[in-house]
Every structure is written in C-alpha cells, then in structure tokens.
C-alpha cells in the first residue's frame, strides 16, 4: 500500500484553496476542510498539491478569476462549469510548475479565458431593445 500524498492534519492546496487534510484512507485523501466547509470524495489526491511558493502563486491567480466571476452577479452564469474549468486549468498549471515556458503559456491562456468570460457577460448585460434592458 502506497502512502498518501499528505497525512491527516497536514495542509495542502486543494482545488486552488488552502485546505487541511481531514481524512485519509489507504493511499487516498478522502476529506479536506478550509475551516468553513468540508469537502469529501472517494479520492481527492489528484487535486491536492503541496504548500510551495509556486503552487501558491498559481492558486492565487486561479482564485482571482474565480472571485471575478462571482463579482459579476449574473444569475444566468454557469458557476459549476466555470469552477470545473478553473480546477482543470489549475491542476494542469500545478503539473507544469517546473516547466516555466509551458506555465507561462498556461497563465496567458487562463487570463485570456477569464477576460473573455467577463467581456462576454458584460456585453450581454448591456443588451437593450428599444431602451429596455433584456438582461439583469
């Protein structure tokens, strides 16, 4: 049996936020918590990374875009899919943390994605028909 990436009680970044490993089973991380919410799954190991400066920098950038999406306050915005996309990009960036050229491209791609989402939502939010706003 392999050792889990982290032991119970250790801190890690999970889905781009700082979390405490609450529970492990065999070689799997099964529960993490940020102090407010506990997140559990059969295996979270593929979404948990160590506390390093590079992982923190990546996490902060992805978290920035997550906050920006929530600030848009658009009732029609698909937050679950946007969050899944951010997590997917975050994992890819964490895996590429030692390849500076690839990481730079991933940072640029994240920025383009975030900007495009915000631009599209703002463009749609301003739609008017004969002076009547058709979106909130």
PASEBA-1860 file (N, C-alpha, C; in nm, 3 decimals):
! residues 136
1> XXXXXXXX> 0.084/-0.119/0.000/0.000/0.000/0.000/0.088/0.124/0.000 ~ 0.059/0.218/-0.091/0.134/0.342/-0.100/0.091/0.437/0.011 ~ 0.180/0.528/0.044/0.149/0.636/0.138/0.069/0.743/0.064 ~ -0.028/0.808/0.130/-0.099/0.918/0.065/-0.005/1.036/0.044 ~ -0.040/1.123/-0.049/0.041/1.243/-0.075/0.058/1.327/0.051 ~ -0.046/1.330/0.133/-0.045/1.407/0.257/-0.103/1.322/0.368 ~ -0.060/1.350/0.488/-0.114/1.280/0.604/-0.225/1.365/0.667 ~ -0.308/1.299/0.743/-0.414/1.368/0.815/-0.353/1.477/0.903
9> XXXXXXXX> -0.410/1.597/0.897/-0.362/1.710/0.976/-0.263/1.799/0.902 ~ -0.219/1.758/0.784/-0.128/1.841/0.705/-0.209/1.937/0.618 ~ -0.144/2.049/0.582/-0.206/2.150/0.496/-0.163/2.127/0.353 ~ -0.253/2.159/0.260/-0.222/2.148/0.118/-0.311/2.247/0.042 ~ -0.283/2.263/-0.085/-0.374/2.335/-0.172/-0.460/2.231/-0.241 ~ -0.590/2.246/-0.231/-0.684/2.155/-0.297/-0.785/2.242/-0.372 ~ -0.793/2.220/-0.501/-0.882/2.299/-0.587/-0.858/2.449/-0.566 ~ -0.736/2.487/-0.570/-0.679/2.622/-0.564/-0.706/2.698/-0.436
17> XXXXXXXX> -0.743/2.629/-0.327/-0.753/2.696/-0.198/-0.679/2.615/-0.092 ~ -0.636/2.684/0.012/-0.563/2.621/0.122/-0.661/2.537/0.204 ~ -0.625/2.410/0.226/-0.714/2.321/0.300/-0.633/2.230/0.392 ~ -0.699/2.183/0.496/-0.642/2.089/0.591/-0.692/1.950/0.554 ~ -0.600/1.854/0.549/-0.638/1.716/0.521/-0.706/1.662/0.646 ~ -0.834/1.629/0.634/-0.912/1.582/0.749/-0.911/1.429/0.760 ~ -0.908/1.361/0.645/-0.918/1.216/0.648/-0.846/1.153/0.529 ~ -0.779/1.043/0.556/-0.717/0.963/0.450/-0.760/0.818/0.471
25> XXXXXXXX> -0.769/0.745/0.362/-0.797/0.602/0.366/-0.702/0.536/0.268 ~ -0.628/0.437/0.318/-0.527/0.369/0.239/-0.433/0.476/0.182 ~ -0.422/0.487/0.050/-0.332/0.588/-0.008/-0.409/0.706/-0.067 ~ -0.535/0.724/-0.023/-0.623/0.828/-0.078/-0.651/0.937/0.025 ~ -0.662/1.059/-0.024/-0.712/1.171/0.058/-0.862/1.173/0.035 ~ -0.940/1.157/0.141/-1.085/1.146/0.125/-1.162/1.265/0.178 ~ -1.096/1.352/0.256/-1.168/1.468/0.309/-1.070/1.581/0.340 ~ -1.107/1.702/0.301/-1.028/1.822/0.330/-1.124/1.930/0.379
33> XXXXXXXX> -1.070/2.029/0.449/-1.154/2.137/0.501/-1.077/2.269/0.497 ~ -1.151/2.376/0.470/-1.091/2.509/0.476/-1.126/2.581/0.606 ~ -1.189/2.510/0.698/-1.231/2.569/0.824/-1.377/2.608/0.825 ~ -1.434/2.628/0.708/-1.576/2.660/0.695/-1.653/2.542/0.637 ~ -1.596/2.485/0.532/-1.661/2.376/0.461/-1.568/2.256/0.454 ~ -1.629/2.139/0.462/-1.553/2.016/0.445/-1.590/1.957/0.310 ~ -1.490/1.913/0.238/-1.509/1.857/0.104/-1.462/1.713/0.108 ~ -1.549/1.620/0.070/-1.512/1.480/0.074/-1.538/1.413/-0.060
41> XXXXXXXX> -1.461/1.310/-0.087/-1.475/1.234/-0.209/-1.401/1.102/-0.190 ~ -1.422/1.009/-0.281/-1.351/0.882/-0.274/-1.200/0.905/-0.277 ~ -1.155/0.998/-0.363/-1.012/1.027/-0.372/-0.990/1.169/-0.424 ~ -0.936/1.255/-0.339/-0.905/1.393/-0.376/-0.757/1.411/-0.409 ~ -0.681/1.304/-0.405/-0.535/1.313/-0.420/-0.491/1.383/-0.547 ~ -0.566/1.363/-0.654/-0.527/1.424/-0.782/-0.549/1.574/-0.784 ~ -0.615/1.628/-0.681/-0.642/1.771/-0.673/-0.577/1.835/-0.551 ~ -0.476/1.769/-0.494/-0.407/1.821/-0.376/-0.259/1.840/-0.408
49> XXXXXXXX> -0.208/1.958/-0.378/-0.068/1.991/-0.406/-0.004/2.054/-0.284 ~ 0.128/2.042/-0.273/0.198/2.089/-0.153/0.203/2.242/-0.141 ~ 0.233/2.285/-0.021/0.248/2.427/0.007/0.384/2.474/-0.041 ~ 0.388/2.518/-0.164/0.511/2.577/-0.218/0.476/2.715/-0.272 ~ 0.575/2.797/-0.287/0.552/2.933/-0.337/0.492/2.930/-0.478 ~ 0.539/2.840/-0.562/0.488/2.833/-0.699/0.342/2.788/-0.702 ~ 0.307/2.688/-0.622/0.167/2.642/-0.616/0.079/2.754/-0.559 ~ 0.130/2.828/-0.462/0.053/2.940/-0.406/0.030/3.047/-0.512
57> XXXXXXXX> 0.132/3.076/-0.589/0.119/3.177/-0.695/0.015/3.133/-0.798 ~ 0.020/3.007/-0.837/-0.077/2.953/-0.933/-0.218/2.959/-0.872 ~ -0.229/2.915/-0.748/-0.360/2.913/-0.680/-0.417/3.053/-0.667 ~ -0.334/3.149/-0.633/-0.381/3.287/-0.620/-0.435/3.341/-0.752 ~ -0.368/3.308/-0.861/-0.412/3.355/-0.992/-0.547/3.294/-1.031 ~ -0.562/3.164/-1.009/-0.689/3.098/-1.042/-0.799/3.149/-0.950 ~ -0.768/3.167/-0.822/-0.865/3.219/-0.726/-0.908/3.361/-0.764 ~ -0.818/3.440/-0.816/-0.850/3.576/-0.863/-0.963/3.570/-0.966
65> XXXXXXXX> -0.950/3.479/-1.064/-1.052/3.471/-1.168/-1.182/3.416/-1.112 ~ -1.175/3.323/-1.021/-1.297/3.271/-0.957/-1.373/3.384/-0.889 ~ -1.301/3.467/-0.815/-1.365/3.580/-0.747/-1.424/3.679/-0.847 ~ -1.352/3.703/-0.956/-1.402/3.795/-1.059/-1.533/3.744/-1.119 ~ -1.541/3.612/-1.143/-1.664/3.555/-1.198/-1.780/3.574/-1.101 ~ -1.755/3.555/-0.971/-1.860/3.571/-0.872/-1.901/3.717/-0.854 ~ -1.809/3.810/-0.878/-1.841/3.952/-0.868/-1.936/3.998/-0.978 ~ -1.945/3.921/-1.086/-2.031/3.960/-1.198/-2.178/3.960/-1.160
73> XXXXXXXX> -2.215/3.881/-1.060/-2.352/3.876/-1.009/-2.454/3.859/-1.122 ~ -2.427/3.765/-1.209/-2.517/3.735/-1.319/-2.589/3.604/-1.286 ~ -2.720/3.609/-1.271/-2.797/3.490/-1.232/-2.789/3.377/-1.333 ~ -2.757/3.408/-1.457/-2.752/3.306/-1.561/-2.614/3.244/-1.577 ~ -2.516/3.295/-1.505/-2.378/3.245/-1.519/-2.367/3.102/-1.467 ~ -2.304/3.016/-1.543/-2.292/2.874/-1.510/-2.169/2.852/-1.420 ~ -2.184/2.885/-1.293/-2.072/2.875/-1.199/-2.017/2.733/-1.182 ~ -2.100/2.629/-1.180/-2.042/2.494/-1.165/-1.945/2.458/-1.278
81> XXXXXXXX> -1.983/2.485/-1.403/-1.895/2.453/-1.514/-1.772/2.544/-1.516 ~ -1.791/2.671/-1.483/-1.677/2.762/-1.477/-1.579/2.716/-1.369 ~ -1.630/2.674/-1.254/-1.544/2.627/-1.146/-1.468/2.501/-1.188 ~ -1.538/2.407/-1.254/-1.471/2.285/-1.302/-1.359/2.320/-1.400 ~ -1.385/2.417/-1.486/-1.282/2.459/-1.582/-1.163/2.520/-1.511 ~ -1.189/2.604/-1.411/-1.079/2.664/-1.334/-0.998/2.558/-1.261 ~ -1.066/2.459/-1.203/-0.994/2.350/-1.134/-0.910/2.272/-1.233 ~ -0.966/2.242/-1.348/-0.891/2.169/-1.451/-0.767/2.246/-1.495
89> XXXXXXXX> -0.782/2.374/-1.518/-0.668/2.457/-1.556/-0.566/2.466/-1.443 ~ -0.615/2.476/-1.319/-0.527/2.483/-1.202/-0.442/2.357/-1.191 ~ -0.505/2.239/-1.206/-0.431/2.113/-1.199/-0.325/2.109/-1.308 ~ -0.361/2.148/-1.429/-0.266/2.148/-1.540/-0.149/2.242/-1.511 ~ -0.177/2.357/-1.453/-0.072/2.452/-1.420/0.018/2.398/-1.308 ~ -0.043/2.335/-1.208/0.037/2.277/-1.099/0.129/2.167/-1.151 ~ 0.078/2.087/-1.244/0.160/1.980/-1.302/0.276/2.036/-1.385 ~ 0.258/2.156/-1.440/0.360/2.218/-1.525/0.446/2.318/-1.448
97> XXXXXXXX> 0.441/2.317/-1.317/0.507/2.421/-1.237/0.657/2.430/-1.260 ~ 0.721/2.322/-1.303/0.866/2.323/-1.325/0.904/2.355/-1.469 ~ 0.807/2.359/-1.558/0.830/2.393/-1.698/0.785/2.538/-1.719 ~ 0.878/2.631/-1.701/0.843/2.774/-1.698/0.780/2.824/-1.828 ~ 0.824/2.772/-1.941/0.768/2.817/-2.068/0.622/2.770/-2.082 ~ 0.598/2.644/-2.051/0.461/2.592/-2.058/0.372/2.661/-1.955 ~ 0.426/2.684/-1.836/0.348/2.750/-1.732/0.310/2.891/-1.773 ~ 0.401/2.964/-1.835/0.372/3.099/-1.882/0.257/3.096/-1.983
105> XXXXXXXX> 0.258/2.998/-2.075/0.151/2.985/-2.173/0.018/2.954/-2.105 ~ 0.024/2.871/-2.001/-0.099/2.837/-1.928/-0.153/2.958/-1.852 ~ -0.063/3.039/-1.794/-0.106/3.163/-1.728/-0.173/3.256/-1.829 ~ -0.112/3.269/-1.947/-0.169/3.355/-2.052/-0.305/3.303/-2.097 ~ -0.317/3.172/-2.113/-0.443/3.112/-2.154/-0.551/3.134/-2.049 ~ -0.516/3.121/-1.922/-0.611/3.146/-1.813/-0.659/3.291/-1.816 ~ -0.566/3.382/-1.836/-0.601/3.523/-1.841/-0.693/3.553/-1.960 ~ -0.664/3.494/-2.074/-0.749/3.512/-2.192/-0.889/3.456/-2.166
113> XXXXXXXX> -0.896/3.338/-2.104/-1.024/3.276/-2.072/-1.104/3.365/-1.977 ~ -1.043/3.407/-1.869/-1.110/3.491/-1.770/-1.159/3.621/-1.829 ~ -1.074/3.686/-1.907/-1.111/3.812/-1.972/-1.226/3.792/-2.069 ~ -1.223/3.682/-2.144/-1.329/3.654/-2.241/-1.463/3.631/-2.170 ~ -1.462/3.559/-2.058/-1.586/3.535/-1.983/-1.642/3.667/-1.933 ~ -1.558/3.748/-1.873/-1.603/3.876/-1.817/-1.654/3.968/-1.928 ~ -1.583/3.974/-2.038/-1.624/4.058/-2.150/-1.759/4.013/-2.204 ~ -1.775/3.881/-2.223/-1.900/3.829/-2.277/-2.017/3.859/-2.183
121> XXXXXXXX> -1.999/3.840/-2.053/-2.106/3.866/-1.957/-2.141/4.015/-1.957 ~ -2.041/4.100/-1.960/-2.067/4.244/-1.960/-2.135/4.288/-2.089 ~ -2.094/4.229/-2.202/-2.159/4.261/-2.329/-2.306/4.220/-2.328 ~ -2.333/4.100/-2.276/-2.471/4.053/-2.269/-2.553/4.135/-2.171 ~ -2.491/4.175/-2.061/-2.562/4.251/-1.959/-2.606/4.387/-2.006 ~ -2.545/4.436/-2.111/-2.580/4.569/-2.160/-2.677/4.568/-2.275 ~ -2.732/4.452/-2.310/-2.824/4.442/-2.423/-2.954/4.514/-2.392 ~ -2.991/4.600/-2.480/-3.117/4.672/-2.468/-3.195/4.661/-2.599
129> XXXXXXXX> -3.326/4.659/-2.585/-3.414/4.661/-2.701/-3.507/4.780/-2.681 ~ -3.492/4.878/-2.767/-3.572/5.000/-2.762/-3.571/5.059/-2.621 ~ -3.452/5.064/-2.562/-3.434/5.127/-2.432/-3.468/5.039/-2.313 ~ -3.509/4.913/-2.337/-3.544/4.822/-2.227/-3.433/4.719/-2.215 ~ -3.375/4.710/-2.094/-3.271/4.609/-2.072/-3.334/4.471/-2.072 ~ -3.279/4.379/-2.152/-3.338/4.246/-2.160/-3.267/4.145/-2.069 ~ -3.157/4.185/-2.009/-3.088/4.101/-1.910/-3.072/4.183/-1.784 ~ -3.069/4.116/-1.671/-3.047/4.186/-1.544/-2.906/4.235/-1.537
END
